[in-house]
Amino acid sequence: MTRVHDLFDVGGQSPWVDDLKRSYLEPGGLDALVELGVRGLTSNPTILAKSIEAGHDYDEQFADVVSGGTSVDDAYWELVLHDATGALGIFRPLYDASSGGDGFVSVEVSPALAHDTAGTTEAARALSMRVAAPNLLVKIPATVEGLPAIEEMVAEARSVNVTLIFSLERYAAVIDAYERGLARLVASGGDPSRVASVASFFVSRVDTEVDRRLEAIAAAAPGTARAGRALGLRGSAAVAQARLAYALFRARLSSPPLAALVAAGARAQRPLWASTSTKNPSYPDLLYVDSLVGPDTVNTMPPATIDAFADHGVVARTVDHDVEGARATIDGLAEVGVDLGEVTAQLEVEGVASFAKSFEELLGTLHQKAATLGVAR
């Protein structure tokens, strides 16, 4: 047993790995992570781009697919779904053993559809039907346009990972969409226990942007009390907001509409802490893991963060520690001049743009690779 096992067995939190690459399907890859205590996997367009662009692990399959008449764009999905299908198979025994509680693999729809409700709905449905694995979570961004697609997928008994959540307000809207979808599913005679969902709350990026603003505020008024307060708030916004998100999750889970759906067999939509590697080297390397441990949550970590936790992570319930202090932190940010709503809106725009850029750059790389391999289409 490892600290990673203890995170679930003692802390009630499911540790997932935020990575997907071809080598994970070989012995010593994902199977070793499962043995370490990892209980699921997430990926995103940036991760997939890095995996496909690195080395030549995908060249043989790519050449075969494209030379057979498949377009380069469609070939991308063949590469991704090959890896996803392999990962789903590796995690399937855990999914079965946990009665559908864990063992999930997340695959994201095209980031180009982030502001296209109909396109996202169609792509998510097609991906779910094509893979047809009960432990697949289709990732849908929590944009305004993504919310109706989330509701529709849940109403169709399709499992989803709602990604790119940065604000408490948007998180509340995601819970609403999940609740509406479940209610429609139950009203139509469907089985809500077939649906699994997580709501991916991005963490470290909040501190990165808030800290930048706090330092600018301090630099504009050096030596003042306001500057001191601003500098004292650095590195506190992300954990505070995540703890308030967990408090919201607990409150909504016990509210009459959702509680009735859970009583009818629906599963809780667990909060998932994403972007949990520390970006500021002056902060503890496990700041966004050790500070957010608690029941009915998921923490998806890059491999290096998992290794760090296995080495020196602390297993203790912290996610609902000092909720009043978390509220005071958010209030303090407003008092010194940080508009958290503005911050989170900016982070959503940047997150969508970053994934879209990675996706487009990868397709460009694949077109070049096709030409190099002599299989251009």
N, C-alpha and C positions, 0 to 999 in steps of 0.2 A: 504494500500500500504506500502511496505517495501523498505529498501535500495536495496534489491535483485531485486525487481520489477524495481526500478529506474536504476539499472545497464543496463537493456534492454531499458526501456522507455526513459531514458535520455542519457545514454552512448552508446546505440546501440550495446551493447555486450550481448550475451546469456550466462547466468550462468547455468552450468550443474553440477550435482553431480557425483563425482568419487567414486562410491560405488554401490554394488548390493548384496543383501542378502534376504533370504526368508521372514524375518519379514517386509520388505518393501512392500510386497503385501497385508499386513493387514491394516485396517483403522488406520490412524495416522502415516503411513509410507511414501511412495512416494506421496500419495495424499496430505499430510501435506506439503511436500517440494514443490509440485507444487503450493499450495496455498501461500507459502512463496515467490514464484517467480522463482523457479527452472524450467528450460525449456528443460532439456534433461539429459541423463545419460550415463556415460562410465563405463567400468569395464575392468579388466585385469586378467591374471592368478593368480597373487599374491593376489588381492582382493578376487577373487572367492575361492582361497584356504583357506584364513582366514575365510571366511563366512561359508564354508562347514565344516571346521575342528572345528569351535566354537560351542559348545553345541550339541544338538540333533535334530535341526530343520529339518534335511534332512534324518534322520534315517528311518522313515517310508517309504518314497518314495524310498529310496535306497534299502531297504530290499525287497520291492515289485518288483522293476525292476529286481534286480539280481536274486531273487528266481524264476522269470519268465523265466530265461534262458539268460538274457542279460549279456554280459561280464562286468567286473568292469570298463574297459576303456570306453565302450559305455554308461555305467550307469552315468559316470561323465557328459557326454553331455546331458543326460536326465535331470539331476539335473539343469544344467546351463540353458538349453532351457526352462525349466519350469519357472524359475525366469525371464528369458528374455522375454518370452511370456507374463507373467503377467505385467511386466514393460511396454512393448510395448502397452498393452491395456490401462494402466493408462495414458500414454502420448499420445495416439492416438487422443483424442479430441483436444489437443493443436496442434498436427500436422495438423489436419484438419482446425482448426481455423486460423492457420498461413499460410495456403495454401502450406504446405510442407516445411515451412521455419525452423521449430523447432519441438520439441517433439520426438527427436531421442533417440534410445537406441543402444549402441555399444557392440558387442560381438566379441571377438578375435578368430582367427583360432589358432590351436595348435602352441605354440612357437617352437616346435620341427621342424617346417617347415620353419623357418625364412630364411634358406639358400637353400630352395628347391622351385624353381619357379613353376614347374609343380605341385608339391604337394600343394603349397599354392593356386594356381589357382583352382585346383580341390576342395579343402576344402572350399574355399570361395564361389565358385559356389554352392556347395552342401548345405552349411549353408544358403545362400540366398534363395535357392529354398525350403528348408525344412521349414524355418520360414515364408517365403512369406508374410512379412509385409512391407508396403511401408516406414515405419519409422525405419527400421532396418539399421544400418551401420555395415558392416562387417569390422573388424579391421585387417589390413594387415601391417606388419612392413616395414619401409622404408629402408630395406637393399637393396643392389645392386640387389639381386635375387628377392626381392619383387616388384621392379619397373615394370617389365613386367606383373606381376600379377595384379597390380593396373591398368595399361593401359587396360588389357584384361577385367577386371570386368567393368570398365567404358564403354568400347566399347559394352559390353553386357547389358548396362543400369542397372547395379547393383550399389548400393550406398556403398561408402567405407569411413572408417576412417583410414587415413594413420598415423600409430603410430611410436613412437621411432625416431623422427627427432631431431637431435642435432646440425646440422651445416647448415649454409646458402647454402653451395654448394649442400648438399643433398636435402634441401628444394627446390632449383631451379630444381633439377632433378625430384622431386615429381610433381611440377607444370607442367613440360614437359610431364610426363607420363599422367597426368590428361588431358592435352590439346590434346595429341595424341589420347587418348581413346575417348574423345568427338568428335574429327574430324572423327574418324572411325565410330562412332555411327551415326553422321549426314550423312556421305557419304552413309551409308547403309539404309538410310531412317528412322532411329530411332528418337525418341523424346528426346532431351537432357534435357528437363525440368523434366524428370522422375528421373534424377540422382542427388543425393545430395552427398556432400563430405566435409570433414574437414581434415586439415593437422595438426597433433598433434605435436607441437614443445615443447619438454621437457625443462623446465626452471631451476628449483632450483638445479638440479643435476649438471648443468654447473658451478654454483657458488661454489658448494661443492668441485669439483675437481680443479677448477681454484684457489680458495682460498688456498687449500692445497699446490699447487705449488708456489703461491706467498709467502706464509709463509716460504717455504723451501728456496726460493731465498733470502729472507730477513735474514734468520738464517745463511746463508752461507756468508753473507757480512754485519754483524751488524754495525750499525752506519753510513753506507754509504748513499749517495744520492740515489743509486739504491734500497737499502733496503727500504728507505722511500717511494719511488715511488711505489714499489711493495706492501707495506702494505696499501698505499692509494688507491689502485685499488681493494681491497677486496670488495666483495659484489656488484660489478658493472658489471661484465661480462654478466650475464644472462639477465638482463633487456636490456642492450645495444644490445645484439645479437637479442633478440626478437623484439626490435624496428626496427632494420635493416631488420628483416624478414617481418615485416609489411610493410615497405617501398618497399621491393621487391614485396610483394603481390599486392600493389597498382600499381606499375609500370607495372607488368605483366598483371594485369587485364585490363589496358587501352591500352596494346599493340595490334597491328592489328589482329594477329591470334586469341587471346583469346577474344578480344572485338567483333569480328565477330561471334564467337560461342555464346557469351552472347546475342548478338542481335538476334540470331536464337533461343533463349529460354534457353540456358544453364545457370546453376546457378554457382555463384562464389564458388570456393573451399575455405571456410573460414579458416583462421589460428585459431588453437585451442591451448591455453596455457595450458599445462599439467604439472604435478608435481609442483603445485603452493603453496603447504604448505611450510612454511619456515623451513628449516632444521637447521639453525644456530640460537640458541635462543637469540643471541645478536642482530639479525636483527628484524625489525618490522614484526609482525605476518602476515600482509597483503602486504608485499613488492611486491610479485609477482601477486597481484590482483590490488591494487591501482595504480601501475605503468604501467599497460598494458590495460587500458580501452579504447575502441574505436569501431567505427562502423564496422560491418561485421566481428566480432571476437567472439570466444567462450572462456570462462574460465571454465575448469572443476575442481571443488574443492572437497576435502574430506568434510564430514559433519561438522567437527570442524571449518574449514575455512569458510564455508558458514555461520555458526552461528556467527563467528567473524565479517564477513562482514555485516551481518544483524545488528550487535550491533554498530560497529564503522567504517564501510567502508566509503571511500570517492568516490563519484560519480563525476568524472571529466574526460574529454578526455585527456589521458596522453600517449597513445600508440605511437603517432607520435610527442611527445615533444622532442625537441633538438636532432634531428637525426644526426646533425653534431657532437654533443657531444658524441653520441653513437659510431660514427665512430672513434672519437679521443680515446675513451676508448679501442676499439679493437686494434687500432694502438699502444696505450700505453702498452697493454699486450705484444705485439710482441717485443716492445723496451726493456722491462725488462726481456724477455726471456721465455715467455709463448707461446708455440706453440698451438694455438687454434685448428688447424686441428688435431693435435695429441690428444688433450683433447677430442674432439668430437668423434674421431674414437674409443678411449678407452671407452667412455661412451656408444657407440652403442654396442660394444662387451659385456660390463658389463650388459647393459639393456636386451639384448637377453638372456644372460646366467642366469640372475636373474629370468626372467619369465619362462625359461625352467626348472630351478631348482625348482621353486614353483610348476610347473605343475607336475614334476616327484615326488616330495615329497607328493603332494596331492594324486596322484594315489597310491603311497605306503600306505598312510593312509587309503584310501578306500579299498585296498586289506585287510588290517588288520581289518578294520571295518566289512568287509564281513565275515571274519573268526569269529570275535567276535559275530556277529549276527547269525552265523550258516547258512549263505547263500553263502559261498565262491564258486566261479566258476573259 
